[in-house]
C-alpha cells in the first residue's frame, strides 16, 4: 500500500478561485445532513443527565453498530480535548458501560482511572509523532498521533472519536485520512473552528476553505455520512477573521461510518 502524503483537492467551486464561492459551498456542506438519524441522544441510556453544554450527537439507530455495542458493553470512546471542564458526555458514555479514554495534555498525572470505565491520559493527540531526537531529551513525549496510540493501547477500533481541540482538528483529520486510521472509527463527533485557518494550514482564504471542503469530501469517500450539524451561536460569528457569510466560528459535526454495520 502506497503512503499518501496529501489529500486529493476538490476542483475550485468556481471557474476562477473566489472566496465567496468557496465559502458558500463549504458552509452549505457543513450545514446539510447527508443521512437521517432518528435517535441521537443518550436519554434512553441509564445514568444520563441532560447537563452536557454541547450537543455531542451520536447516532443510536438500530442499523448502525454503536447502539448494539453499547448494549453488549463493548463500545469504546476516545475523546480528544484541551483542558475543557465539560466532560458530561464522557461520563454518560462511561455510565452506559462504554470504555472511555480522554486524552488531554493538561491532566495532572500520566494516567488516571475514574470509576470502572473512564480513563484520563495526559497525552495530546497530534498529526505527527514527535521528533525522536527531541523526544529523547524528554524521556517520554506527551504528543502522539492517534494511530500510534491505538497501536500502543492494542485497540483495533474506536466506536466514537470525539474531538474538541481548538483548531488542531483539521490537521488531525487529515492525518487520520492519510494513514487510513479513520477506517477504524465508527462515528466522528468533531468541533470544527473556522475563525482562522487552523494550525499549519497555509494559503490564502479561498485556498484554505477549498482545503477544508476537500478534507470533508474525503470522509465522504470513506463512507462517512454527516448526520448532525450544530452551529454554535454562543461563539463569535467569524469566518476567517471576518464577520461574513452569516457563519459561526464554531460548528459541531457528527458523522457515522456507514461501512460499520
C-alpha positions in Angstrom: 0.0 0.0 0.0 1.4 3.4 -1.0 1.6 6.1 1.6 -0.4 9.2 0.7 1.3 12.5 1.5 -1.6 14.8 0.8 -5.3 14.6 0.3 -7.0 15.0 -3.1 -8.1 18.6 -3.5 -11.6 19.1 -5.0 -11.9 21.4 -8.0 -12.5 25.0 -7.2 -16.1 25.9 -6.7 -16.0 28.5 -9.5 -14.0 29.0 -12.8 -11.6 31.3 -11.0 -10.8 31.0 -7.3 -13.3 33.0 -5.3 -13.7 33.2 -1.5 -17.5 33.8 -1.9 -18.0 30.6 -3.9 -15.7 28.5 -1.7 -17.3 29.7 1.5 -20.9 29.2 0.3 -20.1 25.7 -0.9 -18.3 24.8 2.3 -20.9 26.3 4.6 -23.8 24.7 2.7 -21.9 21.4 3.0 -21.4 21.5 6.8 -25.0 22.7 7.4 -26.6 19.8 5.5 -27.2 16.3 6.9 -26.4 13.5 4.4 -28.2 10.8 6.2 -31.0 10.8 8.8 -30.6 9.6 12.3 -33.7 9.1 14.5 -32.1 8.5 17.9 -29.3 10.9 18.7 -29.2 11.3 22.5 -28.3 9.2 25.4 -31.6 9.8 27.3 -32.6 6.2 26.6 -29.5 5.0 28.4 -29.2 4.9 32.2 -27.1 7.3 34.1 -27.5 10.1 31.7 -28.3 13.6 32.8 -29.1 16.5 30.5 -26.4 18.8 31.5 -23.9 18.5 28.7 -23.2 22.0 27.5 -22.8 21.0 23.9 -24.7 18.7 21.5 -22.3 15.9 21.1 -24.7 13.9 19.0 -24.1 10.2 18.3 -26.3 8.0 16.2 -28.1 5.3 18.1 -30.2 4.0 15.3 -30.5 0.2 15.2 -29.0 0.0 11.7 -25.6 1.1 13.0 -23.3 -0.8 15.3 -23.0 1.7 18.1 -26.3 1.0 20.0 -25.6 -2.8 19.8 -22.0 -2.3 21.1 -23.3 -0.1 24.0 -25.9 -2.8 24.9 -23.3 -5.5 24.8 -20.8 -3.3 26.8 -18.2 -3.5 24.0 -18.1 0.1 22.9 -15.1 2.3 23.1 -14.9 6.1 23.0 -11.8 8.2 22.5 -12.2 11.9 23.5 -9.6 14.4 22.5 -9.6 17.7 24.4 -7.7 20.6 25.7 -8.5 21.4 29.3 -12.2 21.5 28.9 -14.2 21.1 32.0 -17.3 19.8 30.2 -16.8 16.1 30.4 -20.5 15.2 30.9 -20.7 13.3 27.6 -17.7 11.2 28.5 -19.2 10.4 31.9 -22.5 9.5 30.4 -20.9 7.1 27.9 -18.8 5.5 30.7 -22.0 5.2 32.8 -23.6 3.3 29.9 -20.8 0.8 30.0 -18.5 2.2 27.3 -14.7 2.1 27.8 -13.9 5.8 27.7 -10.4 7.3 27.1 -10.0 11.0 27.5 -6.7 12.5 26.1 -5.8 15.9 27.4 -2.3 17.3 27.9 -3.5 19.4 31.0 -4.3 16.3 33.1 -2.2 16.2 36.3 -0.9 12.5 36.1 0.1 10.4 33.2 -3.0 8.1 33.6 -6.0 8.4 35.9 -8.8 5.9 36.2 -12.1 7.2 37.4 -14.7 4.6 38.0 -14.8 1.3 36.1 -14.9 2.6 32.6 -13.3 6.1 32.4 -9.6 6.8 31.9 -7.8 10.1 31.6 -4.4 10.2 29.8 -2.0 13.1 29.9 -1.5 13.0 26.1 -2.1 15.4 23.3 -3.1 13.8 20.0 -1.3 15.4 17.1 -1.0 15.0 13.4 2.6 13.8 13.6 4.7 11.9 16.1 7.4 13.8 18.0 10.9 14.1 16.5 12.8 11.3 18.2 15.9 13.5 18.8 13.8 16.0 20.8 11.6 13.3 22.4 14.7 11.6 23.8 15.5 14.6 25.9 12.1 14.5 27.5 12.2 10.7 28.3 8.6 10.3 27.3 6.7 12.6 24.9 3.2 13.7 25.6 2.3 14.2 21.9 1.4 11.3 19.6 -0.6 10.5 16.5 -3.9 8.7 17.1 -2.6 5.7 15.1 0.4 5.4 17.4 -1.9 5.5 20.5 -4.2 2.8 19.0 -1.2 0.5 18.5 0.3 1.2 21.9 -3.1 0.5 23.6 -3.7 -2.5 21.5 -7.0 -1.1 20.2 -8.2 -2.1 16.8 -11.3 0.0 16.7 -12.9 3.1 18.2 -16.7 3.3 18.2 -16.7 7.0 18.7 -14.0 9.6 18.3 -14.9 13.0 19.9 -12.6 15.9 19.3 -12.6 19.5 20.6 -9.1 20.5 20.0 -9.3 24.3 19.2 -8.4 24.3 15.5 -6.0 21.3 15.6 -8.9 19.2 14.2 -8.1 20.0 10.5 -4.6 18.5 10.6 -5.6 15.7 12.9 -8.4 14.8 10.5 -6.0 14.9 7.6 -3.6 12.6 9.4 -6.5 10.1 10.1 -7.5 10.1 6.4 -3.9 9.8 5.0 -3.0 7.0 7.3 -6.4 5.2 6.9 -6.9 5.3 10.7 -10.3 6.8 10.0 -11.5 3.4 8.8 -11.0 2.0 12.3 -13.6 4.6 13.6 -17.4 4.1 13.8 -18.5 7.7 14.4 -16.8 11.0 14.5 -18.1 14.0 16.5 -15.8 17.0 15.8 -16.0 20.6 16.8 -14.6 22.5 13.8 -13.3 26.0 14.1 -13.4 28.3 11.1 -12.4 31.7 12.5 -8.8 31.1 11.3 -7.2 28.5 9.0 -6.0 26.3 11.9 -2.5 25.0 12.8 -0.2 24.6 9.8 -2.9 25.2 7.2 -1.5 27.7 4.8 -2.6 29.6 1.7 -5.0 32.5 1.0 -8.5 32.4 2.3 -10.1 30.7 -0.7 -7.3 28.1 -0.7 -7.9 27.3 3.0 -11.7 26.9 2.5 -11.1 24.6 -0.5 -8.8 22.5 1.7 -11.4 22.3 4.5 -14.0 21.2 2.0 -11.7 18.7 0.3 -11.0 17.1 3.7 -14.7 16.6 4.4 -15.3 15.2 1.0 -12.5 12.7 1.7 -14.5 11.5 4.7 -17.5 11.0 2.4 -15.3 8.9 0.0 -14.5 6.7 3.1 -18.3 6.2 3.5 -18.7 8.6 6.4 -22.0 10.5 6.3 -22.9 13.7 8.2 -26.0 13.1 10.3 -26.0 16.1 12.6 -24.7 19.6 12.4 -24.9 22.3 15.1 -24.0 25.9 14.5 -22.8 27.4 17.8 -24.3 30.8 18.2 -22.7 31.4 21.6 -19.3 31.7 19.9 -18.1 34.8 17.9 -19.8 34.8 14.5 -16.5 34.9 12.5 -15.3 33.3 9.3 -11.5 33.6 8.7 -11.3 36.6 11.0 -14.2 38.4 9.3 -17.8 38.8 10.1 -19.0 37.3 6.9 -21.3 34.7 5.3 -23.5 34.6 8.4 -21.1 31.9 9.7 -20.3 30.9 13.3 -16.7 30.4 14.2 -17.6 27.0 15.5 -19.7 24.1 14.4 -20.2 20.6 15.9 -20.4 17.9 13.2 -21.3 14.3 13.6 -20.6 11.5 11.1 -21.3 7.8 11.0 -19.2 5.3 9.1 -21.8 3.6 7.0 -19.5 0.6 6.4 -19.7 -0.3 10.1 -22.8 -2.5 10.4 
